[in-house]
Amino acid sequence: MEKKTHIACANLLSLSLIRPTTIPSLLITIGVSSLGSILPDVDKKDSTSDKLFDRLMTSLITIIIMGIIINHFFNINIYKQIKEYNNIYNHILCISIFITMSYLGSKTSHRSFTHSILGLFIYSAILSYSFNKNIVTIYFISHLSHIILDIFNMKGITLFYPFKYRLSFKLCESNGTINKILFILSSILTIIVLIILCINN
Ligand SMILES: [Zn+2]
């Protein structure tokens, strides 16, 4: 399936299940479900996210090295100061681990680790370290929807990674007619759900 189809399907699922009642929670639902719906494809070798992660990782490593150097020469005890902001420290740690795992995922072969039950649970568990149940649920649903949609693809996925067995229902191509129908249908239904949510709140 194409990126836009994964996003549309995940948004439809998340909005229907979570039913956000405020604008911030609506934006968070759409943001997290979009992230969960496209993250599994970081393993695409031609993907722009692959290049983005390379840059992100370089920046992250540079910041860490600079922090260690500044900490050493100016003796400002960065670790203690960060830990005093307990909540922020947890979020930073959680996001850093998530980015690192995404980077490692981008180095695995296409439709393997990030498209497996193992990957789904690892990424969700990392987020559960510092984010609330709603956010983890939205992420879990969206990542899972990506995996399920890709099973219908001709090439299939290694759902039980590290086992190499490829599961595929061989029903559609990633940019074929079913993909287009699914995108249009889920987009229309998402708009309907959004209208219902606006009326009810
Ligand atoms: Zn995929």
Boltz pocket constraint, residues with backbone or C-beta under 6 A from the ligand:
constraints:
  - pocket:
      binder: B
      contacts: [[A, 1], [A, 40], [A, 41], [A, 111], [A, 115], [A, 146], [A, 150]]
      max_distance: 6.0
